Amino acid sequence: MRNRLAFLAMVLLVGCAKEPIHEGKALSEWLEALHDRNDDRREEAAVALGEIGPAAKAAVPGLIAMLKDSDEALRLAAAQALWKIAPGDTAAVDALIAALRDENADVRMHAAGALGVIGTDSDQAIGPLAAALRDPASTVRYHAAHSLLQRAPNASGAVNALIRALKDEDVTVRIEAADALGAIGPNAAAAVPALKAMLKEELGDPRGRAIAALKRIQADK
């Protein structure tokens, strides 16, 4: 009798457990579709799992594998999904770092963005993100700078790269670099001359960010 009651209780618990639903399909269906033989269905599944978000954490291993696919549309979908699904998770860090060298700029951009929220408890991605500040695509450089900002004040290893980024041709990259240096704080003291030079910019926003960064870096002086 006791075993029967235990079984019934288990059935009730399973029945009460509701899977996330996206576009009429349950999480388990999207997870299965991630391994479909049809590339279009796999891409659709990756996008859907990204929309489900952190509740789709079980998809991370499959998405990591997808980041290495020969189809760039699948790699892009995987990078986008990991950015949304895996904040705080460390499992995808190595694959995302490798994706910073992808031939597709959109894949590199999403990998750079994802590394701002994934694996933030270690400095493993600091060097690769600093290197991404030299990427030929300004969108990649912007997201690399923003991810270093998100990782501050533990991004002191990227100070020299961020100082170089203060002279980037794209104003949004310059602004993010200044914000990141300010967030790093006194450990970014080497950036003071470059930030003071930024005060001569014609645009007001970069000047304002440079002033804010200098205040944070020189807070103890």
C-alpha positions as CSV (number, residue, x, y, z in Angstrom):
1,M,0.0,0.0,0.0
2,R,2.8,2.4,0.9
3,N,4.6,1.7,-2.4
4,R,1.4,2.3,-4.3
5,L,1.0,5.6,-2.6
6,A,4.5,6.6,-3.3
7,F,4.1,5.7,-7.0
8,L,0.9,7.8,-7.2
9,A,2.6,10.7,-5.5
10,M,5.4,10.5,-8.1
11,V,3.0,10.5,-11.0
12,L,1.2,13.5,-9.6
13,L,4.5,15.4,-9.2
14,V,5.5,14.6,-12.8
15,G,2.1,15.7,-14.0
16,C,2.3,19.0,-12.2
17,A,5.7,19.8,-13.6
18,K,5.1,22.0,-16.5
19,E,7.7,22.4,-19.2
20,P,8.2,25.8,-20.8
21,I,6.3,26.2,-24.0
22,H,7.4,28.2,-27.0
23,E,5.3,28.5,-30.2
24,G,3.2,25.6,-29.1
25,K,6.0,23.2,-28.5
26,A,7.4,22.0,-25.1
27,L,11.0,22.4,-24.1
28,S,11.6,18.6,-24.6
29,E,10.4,18.9,-28.2
30,W,12.8,21.7,-28.9
31,L,15.6,19.8,-27.3
32,E,14.9,16.9,-29.5
33,A,14.7,19.1,-32.6
34,L,18.2,20.5,-31.8
35,H,19.5,17.1,-33.0
36,D,17.3,16.8,-36.1
37,R,18.9,15.8,-39.4
38,N,17.4,18.8,-41.1
39,D,19.5,22.0,-40.6
40,D,16.6,24.3,-40.8
41,R,14.8,22.5,-38.0
42,R,18.0,22.6,-35.9
43,E,18.4,26.3,-36.5
44,E,14.7,26.9,-35.6
45,A,15.2,24.8,-32.4
46,A,18.3,26.8,-31.4
47,V,16.4,30.1,-31.8
48,A,13.4,28.7,-29.8
49,L,15.6,27.5,-27.0
50,G,17.2,30.9,-26.8
51,E,13.8,32.5,-26.5
52,I,13.0,30.1,-23.6
53,G,16.1,31.3,-21.9
54,P,17.8,29.9,-18.8
55,A,15.1,27.3,-18.4
56,A,16.6,25.6,-21.5
57,K,19.9,25.0,-19.8
58,A,19.8,21.4,-20.9
59,A,20.4,22.6,-24.4
60,V,23.9,23.9,-23.6
61,P,25.9,20.8,-24.6
62,G,24.0,20.6,-28.0
63,L,24.5,24.3,-28.6
64,I,28.2,24.0,-27.8
65,A,28.5,21.3,-30.4
66,M,26.5,23.4,-32.9
67,L,29.1,26.3,-32.5
68,K,31.5,24.0,-34.4
69,D,29.2,23.2,-37.2
70,S,30.3,24.0,-40.8
71,D,27.0,25.9,-41.4
72,E,27.5,29.5,-40.3
73,A,23.7,30.0,-39.8
74,L,23.7,27.2,-37.2
75,R,26.8,28.6,-35.5
76,L,25.2,32.0,-35.3
77,A,22.0,30.6,-33.9
78,A,24.0,28.6,-31.3
79,A,25.9,31.7,-30.2
80,Q,22.8,33.8,-29.9
81,A,21.0,31.1,-27.9
82,L,24.0,30.5,-25.5
83,W,24.0,34.3,-24.8
84,K,20.4,34.1,-23.7
85,I,20.4,30.7,-22.0
86,A,23.6,30.4,-20.0
87,P,24.3,33.5,-17.9
88,G,26.7,32.4,-15.1
89,D,27.3,29.0,-16.7
90,T,31.0,28.1,-17.4
91,A,30.4,25.1,-19.7
92,A,30.3,27.1,-22.9
93,V,33.3,29.4,-22.2
94,D,35.9,27.5,-24.2
95,A,33.6,27.2,-27.2
96,L,32.7,30.9,-27.1
97,I,36.3,31.9,-26.9
98,A,37.0,29.8,-30.0
99,A,34.0,31.4,-31.7
100,L,35.7,34.8,-31.3
101,R,37.9,33.6,-34.2
102,D,34.9,32.6,-36.4
103,E,35.0,33.7,-40.0
104,N,31.5,35.2,-39.6
105,A,31.4,38.6,-37.9
106,D,27.9,38.1,-36.5
107,V,29.0,34.8,-34.8
108,R,32.1,36.6,-33.3
109,M,29.8,39.5,-32.1
110,H,27.4,37.2,-30.3
111,A,30.3,35.2,-28.8
112,A,31.8,38.4,-27.5
113,G,28.5,39.5,-26.0
114,A,27.9,36.1,-24.4
115,L,31.2,36.2,-22.7
116,G,30.1,39.2,-20.8
117,V,27.6,37.1,-18.8
118,I,29.0,33.5,-19.1
119,G,31.9,32.3,-17.0
120,T,32.3,35.6,-15.2
121,D,33.7,33.9,-12.1
122,S,37.0,33.4,-13.8
123,D,39.4,35.6,-15.9
124,Q,39.7,33.0,-18.7
125,A,38.0,35.2,-21.2
126,I,39.7,38.5,-20.4
127,G,42.6,38.0,-22.8
128,P,40.5,36.8,-25.7
129,L,38.1,39.7,-25.2
130,A,41.0,42.1,-25.1
131,A,42.2,40.6,-28.4
132,A,38.8,41.0,-29.9
133,L,39.1,44.8,-29.4
134,R,41.2,44.6,-32.6
135,D,38.6,42.8,-34.6
136,P,37.9,44.3,-38.0
137,A,34.2,44.5,-37.3
138,S,33.2,47.4,-35.0
139,T,30.2,45.5,-33.7
140,V,32.6,42.8,-32.3
141,R,34.9,45.5,-30.8
142,Y,31.9,47.1,-29.2
143,H,30.6,43.9,-27.6
144,A,34.1,42.9,-26.5
145,A,34.5,46.3,-24.7
146,H,31.0,46.0,-23.2
147,S,31.7,42.5,-21.9
148,L,34.9,43.7,-20.3
149,L,32.8,46.4,-18.7
150,Q,30.5,43.7,-17.4
151,R,33.4,41.8,-16.0
152,A,35.0,44.8,-14.2
153,P,36.7,45.3,-11.8
154,N,38.2,41.9,-12.6
155,A,39.3,42.9,-16.1
156,S,42.5,44.7,-15.2
157,G,44.4,42.3,-17.6
158,A,42.7,44.2,-20.4
159,V,43.7,47.7,-19.4
160,N,46.3,48.2,-22.2
161,A,43.9,46.9,-24.9
162,L,41.1,49.2,-23.5
163,I,43.5,52.2,-23.6
164,R,44.2,51.5,-27.3
165,A,40.4,51.2,-27.8
166,L,40.0,54.8,-26.6
167,K,41.3,55.8,-30.1
168,D,38.9,53.5,-31.9
169,E,37.3,55.0,-35.1
170,D,33.9,54.0,-33.8
171,V,32.6,56.3,-31.0
172,T,30.5,53.6,-29.4
173,V,33.7,51.5,-28.9
174,R,35.5,54.5,-27.4
175,I,32.7,55.1,-25.0
176,E,32.5,51.4,-23.9
177,A,36.3,51.3,-23.4
178,A,36.1,54.4,-21.2
179,D,33.3,53.0,-19.2
180,A,35.2,49.7,-18.7
181,L,38.3,51.5,-17.6
182,G,36.3,53.5,-15.1
183,A,34.7,50.3,-13.8
184,I,38.1,48.7,-13.3
185,G,39.0,51.6,-11.1
186,P,42.4,52.4,-9.6
187,N,43.9,49.4,-11.3
188,A,43.4,51.3,-14.6
189,A,45.6,54.2,-13.5
190,A,47.7,53.7,-16.7
191,A,44.7,54.9,-18.7
192,V,44.6,58.4,-17.1
193,P,46.7,60.2,-19.8
194,A,44.6,58.6,-22.6
195,L,41.4,59.5,-20.9
196,K,42.5,63.1,-20.4
197,A,43.3,63.3,-24.1
198,M,39.7,62.1,-24.7
199,L,38.5,65.3,-23.1
200,K,39.5,67.1,-26.3
201,E,36.9,65.2,-28.4
202,E,34.3,67.3,-30.2
203,L,31.5,65.0,-29.2
204,G,30.1,65.5,-25.7
205,D,29.3,61.9,-24.8
206,P,32.8,60.6,-25.0
207,R,34.0,63.6,-23.0
208,G,31.5,62.9,-20.3
209,R,32.4,59.2,-20.1
210,A,36.1,60.1,-19.9
211,I,35.3,62.5,-17.0
212,A,33.3,59.8,-15.2
213,A,36.1,57.2,-15.8
214,L,38.8,59.6,-14.4
215,K,36.7,60.2,-11.3
216,R,36.4,56.5,-10.6
217,I,40.0,55.7,-11.4
218,Q,41.3,58.6,-9.2
219,A,38.7,58.2,-6.5
220,D,41.4,57.8,-3.8
221,K,43.4,60.9,-4.8
